[in-house]
Amino acid sequence: MKHVDIYTDGACSGNPGPGGWAAVLIYNNIKKEISGYEKDTTNNRMELLAPIKALSILNQPCDVNIYTDSAYVFNAFDKAWLQKWQKNGWKTSSKQPVQNKELWEQLITFANIHNIKWIKVKGHSDNEINNRCDELARNAISENKKDG
């Protein structure tokens, strides 16, 4: 099985507000950068969209390391929040509906295709590729805000 490293980040100017997501995919020392924009969104949605968009371009099942600085995304897998939410009918521990359910369902679909290992990195720190993702996500916002 092919191995791919994916670094992801999301950003929002206001929360909610204009948002950007970005990912850097690395396969055999080849880097591919992707990013996108949403006019009215939240930071959490952008943090979720980044790995979704990255995983969606893989054309076969892969071993994937996903590096994220989002505790929201990382903990959902690492602390089994997703399994608890599904078991509770997509309700949180406080009995509230889980936000971004449709995006979580997309990530679950990809997790069933790929062998994913989630790795938490410190945001805005010394991880060069994570910092590049942050830059790409913020650029997606600033470039699109200029266009209206």
C-alpha positions as CSV (number, residue, x, y, z in Angstrom):
1,M,0.0,0.0,0.0
2,K,1.3,3.5,-0.9
3,H,2.2,5.8,2.0
4,V,1.1,9.5,1.9
5,D,1.8,12.2,4.5
6,I,-0.9,14.9,4.6
7,Y,-0.6,18.2,6.6
8,T,-3.8,20.1,7.0
9,D,-5.0,23.4,8.4
10,G,-8.0,25.6,8.4
11,A,-8.5,29.3,9.1
12,C,-11.3,31.7,9.6
13,S,-11.5,35.5,9.6
14,G,-14.1,35.9,12.3
15,N,-15.9,32.8,13.5
16,P,-18.2,32.6,11.6
17,G,-16.8,34.5,8.7
18,P,-14.7,33.9,5.5
19,G,-12.6,30.8,5.8
20,G,-9.8,28.9,4.1
21,W,-8.5,25.4,4.2
22,A,-5.3,23.9,3.0
23,A,-3.4,20.7,2.7
24,V,0.1,19.6,1.7
25,L,0.3,16.0,0.4
26,I,3.6,14.3,0.2
27,Y,4.2,11.1,-1.7
28,N,7.7,9.8,-2.6
29,N,9.2,13.3,-1.9
30,I,6.7,14.9,-4.3
31,K,4.6,17.7,-2.7
32,K,1.2,18.8,-3.8
33,E,-0.4,21.9,-2.3
34,I,-4.2,22.4,-2.3
35,S,-6.4,25.1,-0.8
36,G,-9.9,26.5,-0.9
37,Y,-12.2,29.1,0.4
38,E,-15.8,29.5,1.8
39,K,-17.4,32.8,2.1
40,D,-19.3,32.2,5.4
41,T,-18.1,29.3,7.5
42,T,-16.4,28.4,10.8
43,N,-12.9,27.5,11.8
44,N,-14.0,24.0,12.7
45,R,-15.5,23.4,9.3
46,M,-12.3,24.6,7.6
47,E,-10.2,22.2,9.9
48,L,-12.5,19.4,8.7
49,L,-12.6,20.3,5.0
50,A,-8.8,20.3,4.8
51,P,-8.3,16.5,5.3
52,I,-11.5,15.7,3.4
53,K,-10.3,17.6,0.3
54,A,-6.8,16.0,0.6
55,L,-8.2,12.5,1.0
56,S,-10.6,13.0,-1.9
57,I,-7.8,13.3,-4.4
58,L,-6.2,9.9,-3.4
59,N,-7.1,7.5,-6.2
60,Q,-6.5,4.3,-4.3
61,P,-6.4,3.1,-0.7
62,C,-3.3,4.3,1.1
63,D,-1.5,4.3,4.4
64,V,-1.9,8.0,5.4
65,N,-0.4,10.0,8.2
66,I,-2.5,13.2,8.7
67,Y,-0.9,16.0,10.6
68,T,-3.3,18.5,12.1
69,D,-3.0,21.2,14.7
70,S,-6.8,21.0,15.3
71,A,-7.6,19.4,18.7
72,Y,-11.2,19.3,17.4
73,V,-10.3,17.0,14.6
74,F,-7.6,15.0,16.3
75,N,-9.6,14.3,19.5
76,A,-12.6,13.1,17.5
77,F,-10.5,10.2,16.3
78,D,-7.9,9.8,19.1
79,K,-10.4,10.0,22.0
80,A,-13.1,8.1,20.1
81,W,-15.5,11.0,20.1
82,L,-16.8,9.9,16.8
83,Q,-17.8,6.4,18.0
84,K,-19.6,8.0,21.0
85,W,-21.4,10.5,18.9
86,Q,-22.6,7.8,16.5
87,K,-23.6,5.5,19.4
88,N,-25.6,8.4,20.9
89,G,-27.4,9.2,17.6
90,W,-25.0,12.0,16.7
91,K,-25.5,13.8,20.0
92,T,-22.7,15.2,22.2
93,S,-22.2,14.2,25.8
94,S,-24.4,17.2,26.7
95,K,-27.2,15.8,24.4
96,Q,-26.7,18.5,21.8
97,P,-26.6,17.6,18.0
98,V,-23.1,17.2,16.8
99,Q,-22.1,20.1,14.6
100,N,-20.7,19.5,11.1
101,K,-22.2,15.9,11.0
102,E,-22.1,15.8,7.2
103,L,-18.3,16.6,7.2
104,W,-17.6,14.0,10.0
105,E,-19.5,11.4,7.9
106,Q,-17.3,12.2,4.9
107,L,-14.2,11.7,7.0
108,I,-15.5,8.4,8.3
109,T,-16.0,7.3,4.8
110,F,-12.4,8.1,4.0
111,A,-11.3,6.4,7.2
112,N,-13.0,3.2,6.0
113,I,-11.0,3.4,2.7
114,H,-7.6,4.4,3.9
115,N,-5.5,3.4,6.8
116,I,-5.2,6.7,8.6
117,K,-3.0,7.7,11.5
118,W,-3.9,11.1,13.0
119,I,-0.9,13.0,14.4
120,K,-1.3,16.2,16.5
121,V,1.2,19.0,15.8
122,K,1.5,22.3,17.6
123,G,0.1,25.1,15.5
124,H,2.0,28.2,14.6
125,S,5.2,26.5,15.9
126,D,8.3,25.1,14.2
127,N,6.7,22.6,11.9
128,E,7.5,24.1,8.5
129,I,4.9,22.2,6.5
130,N,2.1,22.9,9.1
131,N,3.1,26.6,8.9
132,R,2.9,26.4,5.1
133,C,-0.7,25.0,5.4
134,D,-1.6,27.9,7.7
135,E,-0.2,30.3,5.1
136,L,-2.1,28.7,2.2
137,A,-5.4,28.7,4.2
138,R,-4.9,32.4,5.2
139,N,-4.0,33.3,1.6
140,A,-7.2,31.6,0.3
141,I,-9.2,34.0,2.6
142,S,-7.3,37.1,1.6
143,E,-7.3,36.4,-2.1
144,N,-11.1,35.7,-2.1
145,K,-12.0,38.6,0.2
146,K,-10.5,40.9,-2.4
147,D,-12.8,39.5,-5.1
148,G,-15.9,40.3,-3.0
